[in-house]
Amino acid sequence: MSEIAITRATSRKPRPADADLKFGTVFTDHMFLMEYSEAKGWHDPRIEPYHPLSLDPAAMVLQYSQTIFEGLKAYRLKSGEVKIFRPAANAARFERSCVRMCIPAVDRQMFVQSVKELVKIDAEWTPRSPGTALYIRPTAIASEAALGMRTAKAYMYYVVLTPVGPLFGINHKPLKILVADKYVRSIRGGVGSAKTGGNYAATLLQTEEAKSAGFDQVLYLDGLKREYVDEFGAMNFMAKIGDEIVTPPLSDTILAGITRDSVLHLLREWKVKVVERPISINEMYEAGRSGRLAEVWAVGTGVGISAIGELTYRGERLVVSSGETGPTTQRIYNELNAIRYGESPDPYGWLEAL
Ligand SMILES: *Cc1c(COP(=O)(O)O)cnc(C)c1O
C-alpha cells in the first residue's frame, strides 16, 4: 500500500438535496491524483481539494484519445455505513483497458485504495434516498505534450466523485429503444471492450438522431454483419425468450459489465436458465411476433437495471412486456438493490467497507 498524501479543502461546497440530484453534474470537495513518468512510474499519489487540471494544449490525450475511465458506486446502506460495490472488479477492468490503450497499468491495489480513501474523505456526500449513490469516476489520460502518433510517455490518473440520482429518474418508464442500423459502435479487433473515450464519441451522432426521433437509447448490432445484438453503448443487454434468459457472450466488441456479471450470478443462484450466446435481431423480432419474447432489460452501474418497453428496428416497432416492467426485470432490480443498500445479506462479498 502506498502512502497517500492528503490536503484537505478549507471550505466545503454546498451539497444538493437528494431530490435535486441529476447524474454527474456536481462534484465533491476532493479528488485523487497521481502522475506517471518513465523515470518514476506512477508516483505522488495524493488527495487534494477538487480543482481543474493543468494540461498542456498539446497533451496527447486531446489529439489521440489515449484515455480510459471507470464507473462504480458507493452506496449508503440501511445501517448508515457507506460501502463500495465490487471495486476490485473495476480495478481489474481498468487494468485491461490500460493494456488495450497502451497506458501503463495502475496497480489494482492502488486503484482500490485511491477509490476507498477518496470516498472516505467525502463520505458525507453519499446521499441517503432510495436509488441514489456516490458515483466514482477514475480516469487515466496521456498528458505528455507532443504531437506525433505514438504511445505517450507521461500520464495522469485521477478520481472524482459525484452524488447521483437514478440515471433516468426514479420510477422511470420502460425505455424506448432504437436499434441502430446506420452506425456501429465497435468492431471485432477494435476497442469496444475497453472503457475508452472514443467509443462514446463514436455513438453520439446515432444517439442524437435517436433522441430527436423520440427514443431514449440505442441498441447496437455487431459491426460486421449488423445482425447480432452487441449492447446499448453504456449498458449491457439481456432478454427473456421463452423460459431462457439470454445475453450476448463477452467479446472484444462488448464492454464486460460488472452489473452484467452480478446479474448472471444472481440468476444462476436462482437456478434460472441463463445462456450467453449470440442473439440475432431477427430471432428477437420473431420471438416478439410469436409471443415468446417475454422481457428485455438493460444493465449497468449508471442505470442499475432498466426495463425496455419497446424496440424499433428499420421502422418496425416491437412492444415488449406490454411496455411494462416484467417480473424477472423487477426481481433482479429488487434483489440487486437490496444487496447494494444492505437490506439483504451479501453472500458474494460484493460490498466493500471503506
Ligand atoms: C460501463 C459500461 C457498461 C456497464 O458496465 P458496468 O460495469 O455494469 O457499469 C456497459 N457498456 C459499456 C459500453 C460501458 O461503458
The ligand as a Gaussian input file, in Angstrom:
#p B3LYP/6-31G(d) Opt

LIG

0 1
 C      -19.633000       0.868000     -18.339000
 C      -20.300000       0.229000     -19.469000
 C      -21.250000      -0.800000     -19.335000
 C      -21.757000      -1.263000     -17.997000
 O      -20.754000      -1.760000     -17.173000
 P      -20.969000      -1.820000     -15.595000
 O      -19.697000      -2.332000     -15.063000
 O      -22.093000      -2.730000     -15.352000
 O      -21.279000      -0.441000     -15.169000
 C      -21.747000      -1.395000     -20.473000
 N      -21.358000      -0.994000     -21.698000
 C      -20.458000      -0.010000     -21.874000
 C      -20.044000       0.369000     -23.241000
 C      -19.919000       0.646000     -20.768000
 O      -19.063000       1.643000     -20.946000

